[in-house]
Amino acid sequence: MRGHYALPLLWRDQVLGWANLKVVDGRLKHELGFVERRPREAAFTRALEAELAAISSFLGLEAATRGRG
């Protein structure tokens, strides 16, 4: 399900899906949805983790965690 603040999930020259982000108990929670499938490249995982860390830092939060909350 896409929330009010779903962000487009971009990788290289494609829109792969969406990210729902929210703050729960002082931590950034994320749920990802993909149009087809999540890229298996290690570079994608590193880039995603870096962006989630940057958003958490910008908001003054602890590190990002997965899942619903």
Rosetta blueprint (number, residue, H / E / L):
1 M L
2 R L
3 G L
4 H L
5 Y L
6 A L
7 L E
8 P E
9 L E
10 L E
11 W E
12 R L
13 D L
14 Q E
15 V E
16 L E
17 G E
18 W E
19 A E
20 N E
21 L E
22 K E
23 V E
24 V E
25 D L
26 G L
27 R E
28 L E
29 K E
30 H E
31 E E
32 L E
33 G E
34 F E
35 V L
36 E L
37 R L
38 R L
39 P L
40 R L
41 E L
42 A H
43 A H
44 F H
45 T H
46 R H
47 A H
48 L H
49 E H
50 A H
51 E H
52 L H
53 A H
54 A H
55 I H
56 S H
57 S H
58 F H
59 L H
60 G L
61 L L
62 E E
63 A E
64 A E
65 T E
66 R E
67 G L
68 R L
69 G L
